[in-house]
């Protein structure tokens, strides 16, 4: 019997192209993973942010020489 589960949903050009889930959502009682099972994500944003920043730099929307203070929240309020 599986003791873990997971889900993956992928969008391409605003269209859902993958929607997979399976396994066990709660190993204590064997509840199956469902399409609407809620979960927590820890430390997942770091990798996504690195990809986003790299793409913004590649597209010329962000300079890697720009200091964080120049684009921080306080500079946006000016």
PDB file of N, CA, C and O in Angstrom:
ATOM      1  N   UNK A   1       0.849  -1.189   0.000  1.00  0.00           N
ATOM      2  CA  UNK A   1       0.000   0.000   0.000  1.00  0.00           C
ATOM      3  C   UNK A   1       0.890   1.248   0.000  1.00  0.00           C
ATOM      4  O   UNK A   1       1.820   1.339   0.802  1.00  0.00           O
ATOM      5  N   UNK A   2       0.618   2.206  -0.887  1.00  0.00           N
ATOM      6  CA  UNK A   2       1.417   3.436  -0.917  1.00  0.00           C
ATOM      7  C   UNK A   2       1.256   4.233   0.377  1.00  0.00           C
ATOM      8  O   UNK A   2       0.190   4.216   0.992  1.00  0.00           O
ATOM      9  N   UNK A   3       2.307   4.922   0.783  1.00  0.00           N
ATOM     10  CA  UNK A   3       2.249   5.746   1.992  1.00  0.00           C
ATOM     11  C   UNK A   3       2.357   7.229   1.676  1.00  0.00           C
ATOM     12  O   UNK A   3       2.353   8.062   2.582  1.00  0.00           O
ATOM     13  N   UNK A   4       2.454   7.559   0.402  1.00  0.00           N
ATOM     14  CA  UNK A   4       2.514   8.973   0.037  1.00  0.00           C
ATOM     15  C   UNK A   4       1.809   9.174  -1.292  1.00  0.00           C
ATOM     16  O   UNK A   4       1.483   8.222  -2.001  1.00  0.00           O
ATOM     17  N   UNK A   5       1.588  10.420  -1.602  1.00  0.00           N
ATOM     18  CA  UNK A   5       0.913  10.742  -2.852  1.00  0.00           C
ATOM     19  C   UNK A   5       1.373  12.086  -3.346  1.00  0.00           C
ATOM     20  O   UNK A   5       2.227  12.724  -2.731  1.00  0.00           O
ATOM     21  N   UNK A   6       0.816  12.516  -4.444  1.00  0.00           N
ATOM     22  CA  UNK A   6       1.203  13.807  -4.986  1.00  0.00           C
ATOM     23  C   UNK A   6       0.354  14.170  -6.181  1.00  0.00           C
ATOM     24  O   UNK A   6      -0.485  13.400  -6.648  1.00  0.00           O
ATOM     25  N   UNK A   7       0.607  15.376  -6.655  1.00  0.00           N
ATOM     26  CA  UNK A   7      -0.144  15.881  -7.792  1.00  0.00           C
ATOM     27  C   UNK A   7       0.741  16.781  -8.627  1.00  0.00           C
ATOM     28  O   UNK A   7       1.698  17.370  -8.126  1.00  0.00           O
ATOM     29  N   UNK A   8       0.415  16.883  -9.903  1.00  0.00           N
ATOM     30  CA  UNK A   8       1.134  17.759 -10.823  1.00  0.00           C
ATOM     31  C   UNK A   8       0.142  18.314 -11.818  1.00  0.00           C
ATOM     32  O   UNK A   8      -0.612  17.572 -12.448  1.00  0.00           O
ATOM     33  N   UNK A   9       0.150  19.630 -11.954  1.00  0.00           N
ATOM     34  CA  UNK A   9      -0.705  20.304 -12.921  1.00  0.00           C
ATOM     35  C   UNK A   9       0.178  21.262 -13.711  1.00  0.00           C
ATOM     36  O   UNK A   9       0.892  22.077 -13.126  1.00  0.00           O
ATOM     37  N   UNK A  10       0.133  21.168 -15.034  1.00  0.00           N
ATOM     38  CA  UNK A  10       0.979  21.989 -15.891  1.00  0.00           C
ATOM     39  C   UNK A  10       0.105  22.763 -16.867  1.00  0.00           C
ATOM     40  O   UNK A  10      -0.794  22.210 -17.500  1.00  0.00           O
ATOM     41  N   UNK A  11       0.393  24.054 -16.971  1.00  0.00           N
ATOM     42  CA  UNK A  11      -0.287  24.909 -17.940  1.00  0.00           C
ATOM     43  C   UNK A  11       0.714  25.360 -18.990  1.00  0.00           C
ATOM     44  O   UNK A  11       1.859  25.679 -18.667  1.00  0.00           O
ATOM     45  N   UNK A  12       0.288  25.388 -20.242  1.00  0.00           N
ATOM     46  CA  UNK A  12       1.106  25.921 -21.320  1.00  0.00           C
ATOM     47  C   UNK A  12       0.242  26.880 -22.113  1.00  0.00           C
ATOM     48  O   UNK A  12      -0.812  26.513 -22.634  1.00  0.00           O
ATOM     49  N   UNK A  13       0.704  28.106 -22.193  1.00  0.00           N
ATOM     50  CA  UNK A  13      -0.025  29.169 -22.898  1.00  0.00           C
ATOM     51  C   UNK A  13      -1.469  29.256 -22.408  1.00  0.00           C
ATOM     52  O   UNK A  13      -2.409  29.303 -23.201  1.00  0.00           O
ATOM     53  N   UNK A  14      -1.621  29.277 -21.085  1.00  0.00           N
ATOM     54  CA  UNK A  14      -2.910  29.431 -20.398  1.00  0.00           C
ATOM     55  C   UNK A  14      -3.861  28.253 -20.599  1.00  0.00           C
ATOM     56  O   UNK A  14      -5.051  28.364 -20.305  1.00  0.00           O
ATOM     57  N   UNK A  15      -3.353  27.136 -21.093  1.00  0.00           N
ATOM     58  CA  UNK A  15      -4.188  25.960 -21.281  1.00  0.00           C
ATOM     59  C   UNK A  15      -3.622  24.811 -20.447  1.00  0.00           C
ATOM     60  O   UNK A  15      -2.423  24.536 -20.486  1.00  0.00           O
ATOM     61  N   UNK A  16      -4.488  24.151 -19.701  1.00  0.00           N
ATOM     62  CA  UNK A  16      -4.057  23.027 -18.880  1.00  0.00           C
ATOM     63  C   UNK A  16      -3.729  21.851 -19.796  1.00  0.00           C
ATOM     64  O   UNK A  16      -4.578  21.394 -20.562  1.00  0.00           O
ATOM     65  N   UNK A  17      -2.482  21.363 -19.709  1.00  0.00           N
ATOM     66  CA  UNK A  17      -2.047  20.268 -20.567  1.00  0.00           C
ATOM     67  C   UNK A  17      -1.753  18.988 -19.777  1.00  0.00           C
ATOM     68  O   UNK A  17      -1.711  17.904 -20.358  1.00  0.00           O
ATOM     69  N   UNK A  18      -1.552  19.102 -18.471  1.00  0.00           N
ATOM     70  CA  UNK A  18      -1.318  17.940 -17.606  1.00  0.00           C
ATOM     71  C   UNK A  18      -2.050  18.152 -16.298  1.00  0.00           C
ATOM     72  O   UNK A  18      -1.986  19.235 -15.718  1.00  0.00           O
ATOM     73  N   UNK A  19      -2.753  17.116 -15.823  1.00  0.00           N
ATOM     74  CA  UNK A  19      -3.415  17.164 -14.520  1.00  0.00           C
ATOM     75  C   UNK A  19      -3.411  15.750 -13.945  1.00  0.00           C
ATOM     76  O   UNK A  19      -4.297  14.942 -14.222  1.00  0.00           O
ATOM     77  N   UNK A  20      -2.388  15.475 -13.135  1.00  0.00           N
ATOM     78  CA  UNK A  20      -2.202  14.136 -12.586  1.00  0.00           C
ATOM     79  C   UNK A  20      -2.244  14.164 -11.068  1.00  0.00           C
ATOM     80  O   UNK A  20      -1.780  15.127 -10.458  1.00  0.00           O
ATOM     81  N   UNK A  21      -2.783  13.141 -10.456  1.00  0.00           N
ATOM     82  CA  UNK A  21      -2.711  12.978  -9.008  1.00  0.00           C
ATOM     83  C   UNK A  21      -2.880  11.500  -8.697  1.00  0.00           C
ATOM     84  O   UNK A  21      -3.484  10.745  -9.459  1.00  0.00           O
ATOM     85  N   UNK A  22      -2.331  11.112  -7.560  1.00  0.00           N
ATOM     86  CA  UNK A  22      -2.462   9.714  -7.174  1.00  0.00           C
ATOM     87  C   UNK A  22      -1.787   9.446  -5.844  1.00  0.00           C
ATOM     88  O   UNK A  22      -1.108  10.311  -5.291  1.00  0.00           O
ATOM     89  N   UNK A  23      -1.981   8.251  -5.344  1.00  0.00           N
ATOM     90  CA  UNK A  23      -1.387   7.849  -4.084  1.00  0.00           C
ATOM     91  C   UNK A  23      -2.287   8.153  -2.902  1.00  0.00           C
ATOM     92  O   UNK A  23      -3.505   8.270  -3.033  1.00  0.00           O
ATOM     93  N   UNK A  24      -1.651   8.280  -1.742  1.00  0.00           N
ATOM     94  CA  UNK A  24      -2.364   8.460  -0.482  1.00  0.00           C
ATOM     95  C   UNK A  24      -2.170   9.884   0.030  1.00  0.00           C
ATOM     96  O   UNK A  24      -1.042  10.373   0.104  1.00  0.00           O
ATOM     97  N   UNK A  25      -3.259  10.542   0.381  1.00  0.00           N
ATOM     98  CA  UNK A  25      -3.186  11.902   0.918  1.00  0.00           C
ATOM     99  C   UNK A  25      -2.894  11.884   2.417  1.00  0.00           C
ATOM    100  O   UNK A  25      -2.221  12.778   2.930  1.00  0.00           O
ATOM    101  N   UNK A  26      -3.390  10.887   3.107  1.00  0.00           N
ATOM    102  CA  UNK A  26      -3.191  10.777   4.556  1.00  0.00           C
ATOM    103  C   UNK A  26      -2.878   9.326   4.908  1.00  0.00           C
ATOM    104  O   UNK A  26      -3.759   8.466   4.905  1.00  0.00           O
ATOM    105  N   UNK A  27      -1.607   9.073   5.211  1.00  0.00           N
ATOM    106  CA  UNK A  27      -1.168   7.706   5.506  1.00  0.00           C
ATOM    107  C   UNK A  27      -1.791   7.159   6.792  1.00  0.00           C
ATOM    108  O   UNK A  27      -1.838   5.945   6.990  1.00  0.00           O
ATOM    109  N   UNK A  28      -2.274   8.057   7.673  1.00  0.00           N
ATOM    110  CA  UNK A  28      -2.869   7.590   8.936  1.00  0.00           C
ATOM    111  C   UNK A  28      -4.144   6.796   8.706  1.00  0.00           C
ATOM    112  O   UNK A  28      -4.381   5.797   9.384  1.00  0.00           O
ATOM    113  N   UNK A  29      -4.967   7.227   7.759  1.00  0.00           N
ATOM    114  CA  UNK A  29      -6.221   6.511   7.522  1.00  0.00           C
ATOM    115  C   UNK A  29      -6.368   6.005   6.089  1.00  0.00           C
ATOM    116  O   UNK A  29      -7.398   5.429   5.738  1.00  0.00           O
ATOM    117  N   UNK A  30      -5.336   6.216   5.253  1.00  0.00           N
ATOM    118  CA  UNK A  30      -5.360   5.707   3.883  1.00  0.00           C
ATOM    119  C   UNK A  30      -6.215   6.505   2.921  1.00  0.00           C
ATOM    120  O   UNK A  30      -6.550   6.012   1.844  1.00  0.00           O
ATOM    121  N   UNK A  31      -6.579   7.736   3.286  1.00  0.00           N
ATOM    122  CA  UNK A  31      -7.381   8.571   2.395  1.00  0.00           C
ATOM    123  C   UNK A  31      -6.644   8.761   1.074  1.00  0.00           C
ATOM    124  O   UNK A  31      -5.475   9.148   1.050  1.00  0.00           O
ATOM    125  N   UNK A  32      -7.339   8.486  -0.015  1.00  0.00           N
ATOM    126  CA  UNK A  32      -6.730   8.612  -1.344  1.00  0.00           C
ATOM    127  C   UNK A  32      -6.577  10.076  -1.741  1.00  0.00           C
ATOM    128  O   UNK A  32      -7.369  10.931  -1.347  1.00  0.00           O
ATOM    129  N   UNK A  33      -5.543  10.341  -2.528  1.00  0.00           N
ATOM    130  CA  UNK A  33      -5.325  11.687  -3.068  1.00  0.00           C
ATOM    131  C   UNK A  33      -6.415  11.946  -4.093  1.00  0.00           C
ATOM    132  O   UNK A  33      -6.748  11.058  -4.878  1.00  0.00           O
ATOM    133  N   UNK A  34      -6.975  13.145  -4.099  1.00  0.00           N
ATOM    134  CA  UNK A  34      -8.033  13.521  -5.038  1.00  0.00           C
ATOM    135  C   UNK A  34      -7.611  14.770  -5.805  1.00  0.00           C
ATOM    136  O   UNK A  34      -6.598  15.393  -5.487  1.00  0.00           O
ATOM    137  N   UNK A  35      -8.382  15.123  -6.797  1.00  0.00           N
ATOM    138  CA  UNK A  35      -8.062  16.292  -7.626  1.00  0.00           C
ATOM    139  C   UNK A  35      -8.024  17.571  -6.804  1.00  0.00           C
ATOM    140  O   UNK A  35      -7.293  18.501  -7.149  1.00  0.00           O
ATOM    141  N   UNK A  36      -8.795  17.637  -5.726  1.00  0.00           N
ATOM    142  CA  UNK A  36      -8.869  18.863  -4.929  1.00  0.00           C
ATOM    143  C   UNK A  36      -8.179  18.739  -3.573  1.00  0.00           C
ATOM    144  O   UNK A  36      -8.467  19.524  -2.670  1.00  0.00           O
ATOM    145  N   UNK A  37      -7.274  17.774  -3.409  1.00  0.00           N
ATOM    146  CA  UNK A  37      -6.543  17.618  -2.158  1.00  0.00           C
ATOM    147  C   UNK A  37      -5.624  18.811  -1.934  1.00  0.00           C
ATOM    148  O   UNK A  37      -4.848  19.173  -2.818  1.00  0.00           O
ATOM    149  N   UNK A  38      -5.708  19.421  -0.757  1.00  0.00           N
ATOM    150  CA  UNK A  38      -4.860  20.563  -0.424  1.00  0.00           C
ATOM    151  C   UNK A  38      -3.534  20.075   0.141  1.00  0.00           C
ATOM    152  O   UNK A  38      -3.474  19.029   0.787  1.00  0.00           O
ATOM    153  N   UNK A  39      -2.487  20.825  -0.102  1.00  0.00           N
ATOM    154  CA  UNK A  39      -1.171  20.461   0.396  1.00  0.00           C
ATOM    155  C   UNK A  39      -0.356  21.711   0.676  1.00  0.00           C
ATOM    156  O   UNK A  39      -0.685  22.799   0.202  1.00  0.00           O
ATOM    157  N   UNK A  40       0.697  21.552   1.440  1.00  0.00           N
ATOM    158  CA  UNK A  40       1.619  22.646   1.732  1.00  0.00           C
ATOM    159  C   UNK A  40       2.864  22.481   0.884  1.00  0.00           C
ATOM    160  O   UNK A  40       3.301  21.363   0.611  1.00  0.00           O
ATOM    161  N   UNK A  41       3.427  23.596   0.471  1.00  0.00           N
ATOM    162  CA  UNK A  41       4.689  23.571  -0.273  1.00  0.00           C
ATOM    163  C   UNK A  41       5.720  24.351   0.517  1.00  0.00           C
ATOM    164  O   UNK A  41       5.474  25.493   0.904  1.00  0.00           O
ATOM    165  N   UNK A  42       6.867  23.749   0.757  1.00  0.00           N
ATOM    166  CA  UNK A  42       7.949  24.408   1.469  1.00  0.00           C
ATOM    167  C   UNK A  42       9.155  24.532   0.547  1.00  0.00           C
ATOM    168  O   UNK A  42       9.556  23.566  -0.102  1.00  0.00           O
ATOM    169  N   UNK A  43       9.725  25.726   0.499  1.00  0.00           N
ATOM    170  CA  UNK A  43      10.951  25.997  -0.260  1.00  0.00           C
ATOM    171  C   UNK A  43      10.820  25.722  -1.753  1.00  0.00           C
ATOM    172  O   UNK A  43      11.832  25.517  -2.422  1.00  0.00           O
ATOM    173  N   UNK A  44       9.632  25.713  -2.282  1.00  0.00           N
ATOM    174  CA  UNK A  44       9.441  25.487  -3.723  1.00  0.00           C
ATOM    175  C   UNK A  44       9.580  26.771  -4.521  1.00  0.00           C
ATOM    176  O   UNK A  44       9.903  26.739  -5.709  1.00  0.00           O
ATOM    177  N   UNK A  45       9.337  27.895  -3.876  1.00  0.00           N
ATOM    178  CA  UNK A  45       9.360  29.170  -4.602  1.00  0.00           C
ATOM    179  C   UNK A  45      10.764  29.605  -4.999  1.00  0.00           C
ATOM    180  O   UNK A  45      10.922  30.368  -5.952  1.00  0.00           O
ATOM    181  N   UNK A  46      11.771  29.142  -4.299  1.00  0.00           N
ATOM    182  CA  UNK A  46      13.136  29.570  -4.604  1.00  0.00           C
ATOM    183  C   UNK A  46      13.523  29.196  -6.027  1.00  0.00           C
ATOM    184  O   UNK A  46      14.014  30.039  -6.779  1.00  0.00           O
ATOM    185  N   UNK A  47      13.309  27.959  -6.395  1.00  0.00           N
ATOM    186  CA  UNK A  47      13.638  27.509  -7.748  1.00  0.00           C
ATOM    187  C   UNK A  47      12.801  28.202  -8.799  1.00  0.00           C
ATOM    188  O   UNK A  47      13.312  28.577  -9.855  1.00  0.00           O
ATOM    189  N   UNK A  48      11.508  28.379  -8.520  1.00  0.00           N
ATOM    190  CA  UNK A  48      10.637  29.073  -9.463  1.00  0.00           C
ATOM    191  C   UNK A  48      11.059  30.528  -9.650  1.00  0.00           C
ATOM    192  O   UNK A  48      11.038  31.048 -10.766  1.00  0.00           O
ATOM    193  N   UNK A  49      11.441  31.178  -8.559  1.00  0.00           N
ATOM    194  CA  UNK A  49      11.885  32.567  -8.660  1.00  0.00           C
ATOM    195  C   UNK A  49      13.179  32.677  -9.451  1.00  0.00           C
ATOM    196  O   UNK A  49      13.355  33.628 -10.213  1.00  0.00           O
ATOM    197  N   UNK A  50      14.089  31.719  -9.282  1.00  0.00           N
ATOM    198  CA  UNK A  50      15.329  31.739 -10.054  1.00  0.00           C
ATOM    199  C   UNK A  50      15.049  31.620 -11.547  1.00  0.00           C
ATOM    200  O   UNK A  50      15.670  32.309 -12.355  1.00  0.00           O
ATOM    201  N   UNK A  51      14.119  30.749 -11.910  1.00  0.00           N
ATOM    202  CA  UNK A  51      13.749  30.608 -13.323  1.00  0.00           C
ATOM    203  C   UNK A  51      13.116  31.904 -13.833  1.00  0.00           C
ATOM    204  O   UNK A  51      13.438  32.368 -14.927  1.00  0.00           O
ATOM    205  N   UNK A  52      12.219  32.484 -13.039  1.00  0.00           N
ATOM    206  CA  UNK A  52      11.570  33.738 -13.432  1.00  0.00           C
ATOM    207  C   UNK A  52      12.594  34.855 -13.620  1.00  0.00           C
ATOM    208  O   UNK A  52      12.550  35.574 -14.618  1.00  0.00           O
ATOM    209  N   UNK A  53      13.504  35.000 -12.676  1.00  0.00           N
ATOM    210  CA  UNK A  53      14.525  36.046 -12.762  1.00  0.00           C
ATOM    211  C   UNK A  53      15.421  35.817 -13.976  1.00  0.00           C
ATOM    212  O   UNK A  53      15.770  36.770 -14.673  1.00  0.00           O
ATOM    213  N   UNK A  54      15.792  34.576 -14.233  1.00  0.00           N
ATOM    214  CA  UNK A  54      16.626  34.275 -15.397  1.00  0.00           C
ATOM    215  C   UNK A  54      15.905  34.624 -16.691  1.00  0.00           C
ATOM    216  O   UNK A  54      16.506  35.172 -17.615  1.00  0.00           O
ATOM    217  N   UNK A  55      14.612  34.307 -16.757  1.00  0.00           N
ATOM    218  CA  UNK A  55      13.837  34.636 -17.966  1.00  0.00           C
ATOM    219  C   UNK A  55      13.690  36.142 -18.143  1.00  0.00           C
ATOM    220  O   UNK A  55      13.802  36.649 -19.259  1.00  0.00           O
ATOM    221  N   UNK A  56      13.441  36.859 -17.052  1.00  0.00           N
ATOM    222  CA  UNK A  56      13.334  38.313 -17.135  1.00  0.00           C
ATOM    223  C   UNK A  56      14.653  38.924 -17.597  1.00  0.00           C
ATOM    224  O   UNK A  56      14.660  39.876 -18.377  1.00  0.00           O
ATOM    225  N   UNK A  57      15.761  38.381 -17.120  1.00  0.00           N
ATOM    226  CA  UNK A  57      17.065  38.859 -17.559  1.00  0.00           C
ATOM    227  C   UNK A  57      17.315  38.538 -19.021  1.00  0.00           C
ATOM    228  O   UNK A  57      17.841  39.365 -19.765  1.00  0.00           O
ATOM    229  N   UNK A  58      16.942  37.350 -19.423  1.00  0.00           N
ATOM    230  CA  UNK A  58      17.116  36.930 -20.809  1.00  0.00           C
ATOM    231  C   UNK A  58      16.283  37.786 -21.758  1.00  0.00           C
ATOM    232  O   UNK A  58      16.729  38.103 -22.861  1.00  0.00           O
ATOM    233  N   UNK A  59      15.094  38.156 -21.341  1.00  0.00           N
ATOM    234  CA  UNK A  59      14.195  38.965 -22.175  1.00  0.00           C
ATOM    235  C   UNK A  59      14.502  40.453 -22.100  1.00  0.00           C
ATOM    236  O   UNK A  59      13.850  41.251 -22.774  1.00  0.00           O
ATOM    237  N   UNK A  60      15.486  40.840 -21.291  1.00  0.00           N
ATOM    238  CA  UNK A  60      15.870  42.239 -21.191  1.00  0.00           C
ATOM    239  C   UNK A  60      14.997  43.066 -20.261  1.00  0.00           C
ATOM    240  O   UNK A  60      15.114  44.291 -20.239  1.00  0.00           O
ATOM    241  N   UNK A  61      14.130  42.429 -19.498  1.00  0.00           N
ATOM    242  CA  UNK A  61      13.245  43.144 -18.577  1.00  0.00           C
ATOM    243  C   UNK A  61      13.912  43.410 -17.241  1.00  0.00           C
ATOM    244  O   UNK A  61      13.403  44.192 -16.438  1.00  0.00           O
ATOM    245  N   UNK A  62      15.048  42.765 -16.993  1.00  0.00           N
ATOM    246  CA  UNK A  62      15.740  42.894 -15.722  1.00  0.00           C
ATOM    247  C   UNK A  62      17.237  42.819 -15.983  1.00  0.00           C
ATOM    248  O   UNK A  62      17.705  41.971 -16.743  1.00  0.00           O
ATOM    249  N   UNK A  63      17.967  43.697 -15.358  1.00  0.00           N
ATOM    250  CA  UNK A  63      19.420  43.680 -15.484  1.00  0.00           C
ATOM    251  C   UNK A  63      20.010  43.009 -14.256  1.00  0.00           C
ATOM    252  O   UNK A  63      19.631  43.324 -13.128  1.00  0.00           O
ATOM    253  N   UNK A  64      20.927  42.094 -14.472  1.00  0.00           N
ATOM    254  CA  UNK A  64      21.553  41.407 -13.351  1.00  0.00           C
ATOM    255  C   UNK A  64      22.500  42.330 -12.590  1.00  0.00           C
ATOM    256  O   UNK A  64      22.960  41.981 -11.503  1.00  0.00           O
ATOM    257  N   UNK A  65      22.793  43.497 -13.146  1.00  0.00           N
ATOM    258  CA  UNK A  65      23.640  44.475 -12.471  1.00  0.00           C
ATOM    259  C   UNK A  65      22.837  45.410 -11.575  1.00  0.00           C
ATOM    260  O   UNK A  65      23.423  46.183 -10.817  1.00  0.00           O
ATOM    261  N   UNK A  66      21.511  45.356 -11.647  1.00  0.00           N
ATOM    262  CA  UNK A  66      20.651  46.212 -10.844  1.00  0.00           C
ATOM    263  C   UNK A  66      20.670  45.761  -9.389  1.00  0.00           C
ATOM    264  O   UNK A  66      20.556  44.568  -9.106  1.00  0.00           O
ATOM    265  N   UNK A  67      20.811  46.694  -8.479  1.00  0.00           N
ATOM    266  CA  UNK A  67      20.805  46.381  -7.052  1.00  0.00           C
ATOM    267  C   UNK A  67      19.363  46.166  -6.584  1.00  0.00           C
ATOM    268  O   UNK A  67      18.432  46.806  -7.074  1.00  0.00           O
ATOM    269  N   UNK A  68      19.206  45.267  -5.642  1.00  0.00           N
ATOM    270  CA  UNK A  68      17.881  44.947  -5.117  1.00  0.00           C
ATOM    271  C   UNK A  68      17.204  46.205  -4.577  1.00  0.00           C
ATOM    272  O   UNK A  68      15.998  46.376  -4.753  1.00  0.00           O
ATOM    273  N   UNK A  69      17.957  47.083  -3.924  1.00  0.00           N
ATOM    274  CA  UNK A  69      17.391  48.307  -3.350  1.00  0.00           C
ATOM    275  C   UNK A  69      16.784  49.199  -4.424  1.00  0.00           C
ATOM    276  O   UNK A  69      15.876  49.979  -4.138  1.00  0.00           O
ATOM    277  N   UNK A  70      17.273  49.094  -5.654  1.00  0.00           N
ATOM    278  CA  UNK A  70      16.750  49.925  -6.739  1.00  0.00           C
ATOM    279  C   UNK A  70      15.365  49.475  -7.205  1.00  0.00           C
ATOM    280  O   UNK A  70      14.614  50.273  -7.765  1.00  0.00           O
ATOM    281  N   UNK A  71      15.027  48.229  -6.985  1.00  0.00           N
ATOM    282  CA  UNK A  71      13.734  47.716  -7.413  1.00  0.00           C
ATOM    283  C   UNK A  71      12.867  47.222  -6.250  1.00  0.00           C
ATOM    284  O   UNK A  71      11.834  46.585  -6.455  1.00  0.00           O
ATOM    285  N   UNK A  72      13.304  47.527  -5.040  1.00  0.00           N
ATOM    286  CA  UNK A  72      12.575  47.112  -3.842  1.00  0.00           C
ATOM    287  C   UNK A  72      11.256  47.857  -3.688  1.00  0.00           C
ATOM    288  O   UNK A  72      10.932  48.757  -4.463  1.00  0.00           O
ATOM    289  N   UNK A  73      10.520  47.464  -2.687  1.00  0.00           N
ATOM    290  CA  UNK A  73       9.204  48.047  -2.441  1.00  0.00           C
ATOM    291  C   UNK A  73       9.263  49.546  -2.249  1.00  0.00           C
ATOM    292  O   UNK A  73       8.409  50.266  -2.766  1.00  0.00           O
ATOM    293  N   UNK A  74      10.253  50.035  -1.515  1.00  0.00           N
ATOM    294  CA  UNK A  74      10.351  51.485  -1.263  1.00  0.00           C
ATOM    295  C   UNK A  74      10.566  52.264  -2.543  1.00  0.00           C
ATOM    296  O   UNK A  74      10.033  53.365  -2.688  1.00  0.00           O
ATOM    297  N   UNK A  75      11.331  51.723  -3.473  1.00  0.00           N
ATOM    298  CA  UNK A  75      11.559  52.441  -4.726  1.00  0.00           C
ATOM    299  C   UNK A  75      10.310  52.461  -5.577  1.00  0.00           C
ATOM    300  O   UNK A  75      10.132  53.377  -6.380  1.00  0.00           O
ATOM    301  N   UNK A  76       9.443  51.481  -5.427  1.00  0.00           N
ATOM    302  CA  UNK A  76       8.200  51.456  -6.185  1.00  0.00           C
ATOM    303  C   UNK A  76       7.221  52.508  -5.674  1.00  0.00           C
ATOM    304  O   UNK A  76       6.352  52.959  -6.421  1.00  0.00           O
ATOM    305  N   UNK A  77       7.351  52.898  -4.423  1.00  0.00           N
ATOM    306  CA  UNK A  77       6.440  53.882  -3.829  1.00  0.00           C
ATOM    307  C   UNK A  77       6.834  55.316  -4.175  1.00  0.00           C
ATOM    308  O   UNK A  77       6.054  56.241  -3.944  1.00  0.00           O
ATOM    309  N   UNK A  78       8.007  55.509  -4.714  1.00  0.00           N
ATOM    310  CA  UNK A  78       8.474  56.874  -5.037  1.00  0.00           C
ATOM    311  C   UNK A  78       7.745  57.461  -6.188  1.00  0.00           C
ATOM    312  O   UNK A  78       8.020  58.596  -6.579  1.00  0.00           O
TER     313      UNK A  78
END
